[in-house]
Amino acid sequence: MQCALFDAGRCRSCQWIEQPVSQQLTAKMEDLHTLLDGLPVAQWCSPVSGPEQGVRNKAKMVVSGSVEKPLLGMLHRDGSPEDLTDCPLYPHTFAPVFAALKPFIARAGLTPYNVARKRGELKYLLLTESQQDGGMMLRFVLRSEAKLTQLRAALPALQAQLPQLKVISANIQPVHMAIMEGETEIFLTEQQALAENFNGVPLWIRPQSFFQTNPTVASALYATARDWVRTLPVNHMWDLFCGVGGFGLHCATPEMRLTGIEIAPEAIACATQSAQALGLDNLRFQALDSTQFATASHDIPELVLVNPPRRGIGAALCDYLSRMAPPYIIYSSCNASTMAKDIRMLPGYRVERVQLFDMFPHTAHYEVLTLLVKQ
């Protein structure tokens, strides 16, 4: 992939961009083999990759510069800004939105937040696109509610210019720290969730709910988990750290009893909405801590699927799963290092199958799906 930002030394986020994708995949597979060294793997599946560019469905842009000439992108370590609106990882549909937002910021009087001076209002712009219909969600991350009236007044013109903006909100993040969003979300449109669809499964994206950034590879990841589960004698399943329910909704059948657990209420609202749309009555989603839920439950499922954040599932949940001993565990991880550590804390299980998903091309990062079987 060619990137003018990288060639000019303005951005180094894609550290591996000069390597062919095939070489990147080889290096990632070698890393995964090293991390799982000493753990016998019955089957290594071929890695899954997607397009080299235009892969992201979301942009998280730091807003800097001036109100008359805003920059959308990032801040270097020395505090200098970098405009990333030409990043080739974004789909071409983002360009007209970025172009319209720059003059809109001036019209709405949204002064970019100056980190050094601790002054200004607009901190970030968060843009997400649905692959289903091209609809978009736009979130303005503001320091306070001071400019909300001006923002509301300016929005009709922006919506007329960009009818693809289906969901618009303001997030209030008052803390002077590198935190992407605050707790308060104020919707500026009647619609509050973006409709998405992977593999025929309806999904919903709401503010403050995690959703995969690479829809092509994420679709393959969910479909693979579904295919693995359907080869197993499973009628009762837990989906822990379930997010908006992507894994559980793909794996569920009318006969299966499934419980999805995620600490974020917004994500649970999305998962519940999807289950209702599918007419699946045996699915139950709850906003709870996954470890606390599991260790307090006495209703042991046949399969536990976990999709934890980068820190992994941790010793407490590994210990409980070892004692609870479900016949099958499927582990989806965005950090194979912590996954390998966790698997070593599950001594009663063998690694039946492993597959790498290149969710983050041109970087050392990847997603991995692993099937563990009770010995």
N, C-alpha and C positions, 0 to 999 in steps of 0.2 A: 504494500500500500504506500502510495506517495503522499507525503504530508509536508506542506510548505512551512508549517509551524515548527515541525521537528527539524527540517533542513536548515532553518534559520536559527536554530538553537533557542527558540522561544518557548518550547514545551518539550518536556522529556517524560511525560506520563506513559507513553507507549515505548518502553525501554527496548523491546525486541522488534521494533518496526522494520529494521533493516534486514531481518532474517526472513527467509521464505516461511510460509505458514507450515509447510511440511516439516521444516527443521524445528520450528517452535513446538509442534506437536511431539516430535521425537524427544526433545528436551523435557517436556512436561511428563511424558510417559516414563522417562528415566528417573525423574524426581519422584514420581509416584512409586515406582519399583523400589527405590532406595528407602522411602518412608515405610513401606510395608515389608521390608527385608526381614526375614525370619518368621513371617506369617504366611504359611502356605496358602496360595490362591488357586482354587480349582479351575477357574476360567477367567482369563483376561480378555475382555471384549474390546473391539476396535474403538478408538476414540472418535468422538462426534464433534464436528466443527461446523461453522456457519460462514456467512459472508465475511470478507476481510474489512469492509467499510460499510458505513450506514447501519451499524449493528445495534445501536442504542435506541431505546424507546423513551429515554428521559435525559434531560440536561439539568444540571445543578450549577447555576451560574452565579458567581460572586459579582455584585454590582459595585463598580468603582468609577473613578473619573468625576465628572461634574454633571449637574442636572441637565445642562445644555448638550454635553457630549459624554454620555455614559459609556462605560466599557463593560461588557458581559463576558466573564471568564473565570479567572483565578487571580490570586495574589501569590507572587513568589515569596520565598522565605525572607527576603529583605523588605517586603512590603510593597514592592513595585507591582503594578497591575499588568495583566495580559488578557487581551481580548481573544476569546476562543470560538467566536461564532462561525469561523470557517473550519472547525475541526471536522475531518472526514469521517469520524465515528458517528456523527449525527446524520440522520436521514436528510435528504434534500428538502423535505417538507418543513424542516425547522427554520431554514434560511429566511423565508418571508415573514415568519413570526418574529424572529430576532430583529429583522429590519424594521418592522412596524413598532416593536416595543421601545426602540431607542428614542424616537420622537415622542412616543406616548409618555415616557418617563418625564420629559420636560413639560408636556401639556398638563399632566397630573400634578406637577410640582413635587415629585418624589426624589428628593435629594439623596444621592448615593451616600451610604454610611462610610465615614472616614474612620478607619480603625485607629490611626495614630492620634487623631483629635477627639475621638469618641463623639463625633457629631454626625448628623444626617439621619435619614429614616429608612431608606430602602437598602436592605442587606443582601438579599438573594432573590433570584427568579428561578422557580422550579417548574419545568415544563415536561409533561408526559403525554405520549401519543398512544392511542389505541390502534392495534393492527386490524381490528374488526372493521372500522368505518372511517379511520383517520381523525376521529374526534380527539380533542386535546384537553388536558387539565393544566391550568396555569395558576401558580401560587406566588403571591407577593409576600416575601418575608420582611416584615417591618419591625422597627425598634419599638414603636408604640402605636396607638390608635389615632394619633394626632392628624394624620393625613387621610383618614378613611373617608371623610366627606368629599374631599377633592378627588379621591380615587373613584368613588362611586359615581360622581358627576361626569368623569371623563370616560368611564367604561362603555357607555352605549356606542360611541364612535368607534372604539376599538373592536367591539363585538360585530358591528356592521362591516368593518374592514376584514375581520378574521372570524367568520361564522363557525369555523372548526373548533373554536374555544367553547366547549360545552360546559366545563366546570371551572369556575374562577373563585379563588378565595384569598383571604389575607391571613397570614400566620403572624402572630405577635411574638417576637423573640427579643426581650428587653435586656438580656444579659450580655455584657461586653466580653464574650468568649467565642471561640470558634465552634459554635453549636449551630447546626443547620436550621433548626426550627424550635419553636416554643410549644407550650401546651395549648394555647388559645388559637382556635381556628374559626375564622369568621367567613361564612359563605357569602359570596357576592352574586351568585346565580341560584336559580331555583334547583337546578340539577346539582347533586352533591356527590355523585359517583360516576366514574367513566366505565362504560361497558366494554369488555374485552372478551375474546373467545379463543381458546387454544384447543385444537383437536376436537372441536364440537362441544367443548365444555364451557358454559358461560361463566365468566369471571368478572369481578368488579374491582376497580381501583379507586380508593378513597385517599384523601390526604392522611398522612401519618400512618399509613399501612404499607408494609414492605411488599414490593413486587419486583420480579426479576427484570434486569435491565436489557437482556438480550433475548428478545421474544423467539427468534428462530431456534436457538439452542435450548431455551427453556421449554419450548413445546416438545422438543425431542426428549428432554430429560423427563418431563411428566409422562409422556407416552411410554417411555422405557420402563418407568416404575410401574405403570399400569400393566404392561405386558408381563413383567416379572411376577407381580402379585397374582395375576390370573392363572399362573401355572402352579400356585400354591393352594393347599387345602385350607383356605382362610375364610371364616365367616364373621370374625370379630377382630377389629383393628383399631389401634390408636394412631393418630397423626399428631405428633408432638412438635411444638414450634411451627405450627401449621401455616402461619401467615394468613393469606386470603383463601387458603384451602386447596391450592393447586394440586398437591399430591393426593390428598384424600378424595377430592371430587373426581379425579381421574380414576382412582382405584376402586371406588365404591360401586357396588351393584345393588339392585333392589333387595337382595337377600342379605347383604352384609350389614352388620351393625358397626358403626364407626363413630369414634369420638375424636374431635379435633380440638387441640388446646393451643392457645396463643395468648400472650400477655397483653397484646394491644387490642382494645375494644373495637377500634375502627376496622381492623383486619377481620375480626370475628363477625362484624356486621356484614362485611362483603361475603364471607364464606357462607353465612346463613342465607343470604339473599340468593346465592348460587344454588344451594341445596334445594331451596323452595322452587326455583325455576326448573330444576331437574326432576322435581316431584319425588325426591328421595326422603322418605319419612324416617329412616333408621339412622340418619346422620345428625349428630349433636355437636355443636361448636360452642366452646366456652372460653371466656377471657380470664385465664388463670395462668399462674406460673407453672410451666410444664413439669419441672422437677417436683414441686410441691403436690401437684395433682397426682403424678404417678406414684409417689411414695405414700400417699394417703389412700390409694385405691386398693381394693381387695378383689376386684373383678378383672381377672387376668385375661388379656386378649391373646389371640394366636399369633398376631403380628404387631410389632411396634415399629412405626416409621418415624425417624427423627430427622429434622432439617434445622440444626441449631445455627446460631450466629458463629462468627469466627472462633470464639473461645471454646467451642465444642460442647458436649453434654456434661462433662465433668465427672469427678469421682463419685459424688453422691448418687447420681442417676445411674452410672455404670454399676455401682455396687447393688443398687436395688434391682436393676434389670438382671444381673447375674443371679440374684436370689429368687426373683420372680420367675425367671427362665421361660419367657415366651418361646415357642418353637422357632420363630423367625424375627429378625431385626433387619430393616433396611435403613441404611445410614446415608443421607445426602449431605455433602459437606462442601463449603466454599474454602475450607482450609484443611488440606489433607494432612498437615502436620498434627493438628489437634485430633483429627479423626483417627489417625494411626495410634496416637497416645491412648485415646478412648478404647479402641478395639483391644489394645493390650490389657486393658482393665476389664475385659469381658472374656475371661479364660475358658468359659464353657462353650464358646462358639468357634466355628470354623468359617473362614472366608470362602464362600461359594462362588461369588462372581463380583467383578470390579469393572467399572466403565468410566472413562474420563470424558468430560464434556467441556469443550473449549469456550466457556462463557465469556472469557475476557481475552480476546486475541491481542497479540502484540505486547503482552505482559507475561510475567511468570505465573500469574494466577490462573486457576481453573477450578471447575466443579467436578466432584466425583461421586458416583453412586455405587454403593457396596451392599451386597446381600450376605447376611450372616445367618448361619443355620446352627441350631442347638445340637451339640454332639451327644 
